[in-house]
């Protein structure tokens, strides 16, 4: 079991996809992000290996990280993460995206029983959840088209 005091981070947003995951974390203490990802990776590997009667690592390679330097960058990264199930064709429409259970988008929109994210860093820029929703959905088709191009280029 992961103890919240051991995480040394604020969780800003997340999205768990079938093949990868995204977290935006605000590190509160040195080594907090590394510790968090180690705990998550180890916990999930233990669960997965037990469920599938196997052993060994589940994830390959080291995690990739980007240091967010501006508030504008933060807003765009959070939007990208919240749109990821849609632009990756995991969900087909906006209604499905709003109810995608492995994303903090529904928490941001006020539709979740969970309250695990520190949303104020993002939501302080929007007067209402509806305005945030409009901000996110406004770029959905553009992000989807970029994903198509990325897959054409990098195949």
N, C-alpha and C positions, 0 to 999 in steps of 0.2 A: 504494500500500500504506500502510495506517495503522500508524504506529509507536506502540506502547503508551505510550512515554514522552511522546508529544505529547498524550495524552488528558486528563491532569490530573484524572482522576476514578477512582473505584472504581465498577464496575458491580455494583449490588445485585441487580437482576432485570430481565428483559425479556420482551416478548411481541410478536412481529411478526404482524400480522393482514393480510388481503388489502387493506384500505383504509387502514390506519394502523398505528402501532406505539406501544409503551409502553416506556419505560426508567425505572428508578429509579437515579439516579446520586448518588454522594456526591462533591461537588466538593472537590478537594484544593488547588486553586490558583484565584485569581481568573480568571474567564473560561473556566474548564475546561469547563463544560457547553455554553456557546456554541460553543467550539472543537470539541468532540466532535460536536455535532449538525451543524455546518458540514461537518466531514470526512465524516461518515456520509452526509449529504445529497448532497454533491458526488460522493462515490464511487459512490453508488447511481445518481445521475442520469447519470453518465458510463457506467456499465454498461448501464443501461436504454436510453439513447439509442443507444449503439453496437449493442446487440442488436436494436433496432427501427428502425434507420437513420433516426433523427430527431435534432433538437437542441432546446435550450431547457430550461426547468426542468420537473421532474417533480412536485414538491410545490408546492402552493399555500399561500401565507401563511406567517406566522411560527409557530414551534412554540409550544405552550401548555405552561406549567410551573406547578407548585405547589410551594411551599416546605414540606417536611415538618418539623413543629415538635416532635412528640412521638414516642416509641417506639410508642405505641399507634396513632397515625396511620400510622406506617411499616408496622406489621403489617397493618393493614387495606388499605392501598394495595397492598402486595405481594400479598395474597390476591386483591384485585380484579383485578389484572393477571394472576395465574395462572389465575383463573377465566374470563377474558375470552373465550377460544375457545368455552367451554361456554355461557356466558350469551348469546353472540352467534350461537349455533347453527352455528358452524364445525365443531365436533365434536358427536357425539350423546350420548356417554356418558363416564363417568369413565375407562374404560380408554383410550379415544381421547385424552382430555385428558392423561392421564399420558404418552402417547407422542407428543403434538403436537410436531413437531420444531423449531418456531420459538418456543419458550418455554423459560424457565429452570426451569419446574416440574420437569421430569424431572431436572435437575441437583440441585435441592433434595431430591428424593426418592431420590437416589443411583443413578439409572438412566441416567446420561449419561456418555459418554466425555469430554465437555468439562468443564472446570473453570474457567470464565471469570468467574464471579460471586463477589463477596465475601459469602458467605452468612452469616457469623458474626453480623452485625448483627441478622438475623432469627432464625437457628437457635439463638442463645444463649437464646432464650425457650422452646425446645422440647428435651426431652431426646433425642428420636429423630426421624428423618424420618417415621416412622409417626404421631407426634403432630402434626407439622406438616401432614401429609396430612389428618388428621382435622379440624384447624382450618380448612383450606381447604375441604374438601368439605362441612363442616357448614353453610356459608352458600351453597352452590351454587344451590339451588332459590330461595332468597330473592333472590339476585342476578339470577337469570334472570327472576323475576317483576318486579323493578324495571326490567330492560331492556325488557320488554313494555310496561310502563306508560309509560316514557320515550318509546317509539316511538309510542304512542297520543297522547300529549300534544303531541309536537313535530313531528308530520307536517303 
